[in-house]
Amino acid sequence: MTLVTLSSSYAAGGSQLGPRLAERLRVPFLDRAITSEVAERLAVDLQEAQAHQDQVGSLLSRVVLRLAPIGAAFGAPAEGPLEEDAYRQATENTVRAHAEAGHAVILGRSGALILKDHPHALHVRLDGPKERRIDQAVRLLGIDRRTAERQQAETDRAREAYAHHFYRADVRDPSLYHLIVDTTAVGLDAALELIVLAAEARSGIQ
């Protein structure tokens, strides 16, 4: 069994490293696929599920989700609101279903929290100092620094808010992970090799 959850702060390389890691480990890579499956489970439009996923943190920062169903917050029809508990449960069920299948690299979705008791999963956090991650975003994403600074603040806040709201957890808590890698210091290639070694070791634990 080779199962890895990846938690990544902004511009720490999760989107770039995740697919490469899955290819090296010869397992499915689950990112956008999870969104599609959650939408299917809930029988809602994919765009609505994607909007929820991408914007939940900013909404939480304004406490909208404490006051109204997620569907209503996004202007969903009154007859079919996407309740936050339903979204959370559908996401958890999807992640667990793939974990039970045995092999996957799961990016985001609070995978380390959902699968915290899984005996073989390797939980990895990609991170780095804020200023160096902003520099990395400019280089990797080809954007200007002002845009990177704005995206960093919004993205990190959103991901932290999501985990705190649904799981009362801090994604920066090192006790949630088996391996934490500063990709701004070692680079994505070296980080990939470290995670591959750790995943192989973890999958051999009985």
Secondary structure by P-SEA (a helix, b strand, c coil): cbbbbbbbcccccaaaaaaaaaaaacccccaaaaaaaaaaaacccaaaaaaaaacaaaaaaacccccccccccccccccccccaaaaaaaaaaaaaaaaaacbbbbccccccccccccccbbbbbbcccaaaaaaaaaaaacccaaaaaaaaaaaaaaaaaaaaaccccccccccccccccccccccaaaaaaaaaaaaaaaaacc
